[in-house]
Amino acid sequence: MQPKKQISSPQLDMFRNRLESILNRRHELYRLSGLIDWGVFEREFGKLYSEEGRPGIPIRLLVGLTYLRVS
């Protein structure tokens, strides 16, 4: 099953801003996340998801964890 799209609202953005303010923007992984074209992964791997079954795990999470495991 495809993962649900994240809905952006002012109430939800309140928590997102706090997280971004504590992250080190000079860290290599933070900078790398801005350089990766996540849409490519979502298009390519999204084809492999079924419409049935348990809810899917976000593709960005799976790709990010795989990158961390390999590097």
N, C-alpha and C positions, 0 to 999 in steps of 0.2 A: 504494500500500500504506500502510496506517495506520502512523504512527510508534509504536514500542514505548513502553509506559508505563514511567516511571522507577520502579524498585523502591527503596524506602527500607529501609535496614538500618543497624544501628549502625556497621558497618564503613564504609559509604559516607557516612554522616552525619559521620564524623570529618573528611573533606575538605571537606564543605559548611560546617561550622562555621568552619573556617579562612578560607574565602573571605568569608563574611559578616563576619568580624571585621576584614577589611582594607577593606571597602567603606565609603564615607562615607554614613552613614544620613541625613544632612541634604541630600544631593544631590537635585536635582529629579527626575531619572530614577529614582532609588532609591525615592523616595516615590511617584512615579507608578505604578511597577510594583505597589505594594501596593494602589492604588486601582482598578486595572483588573480587571474581572471576566473572567478568562481563560477560564472555563468557557463563556461565551457564544461566544467565538471557536472553541473546540474543538468545540462542538456544531454551529455553523453551517458552519464550513469542513471539519469532519470528514466531512460528507456528500459532499464532492467528492473524497475519496480513494478509490482503487480497492483491491480486495483482491489485485490482481495487480501485478507489476512490481517496480521497485526499492524498497527501504525508504524510507518517507516522512521528510521533514524535520519536526521538531516544529513544531506550529502556533504556539506561543508565540514561537519564534525567528523565524518568517516575519513574524508581525504586528509584533514588536518592531523588526525590521530595516526594515520598511516605514514604521513610525512615524518612525524616525530619519532615513530618507531624505526624507520629506515635510517634516519640521519643520526 
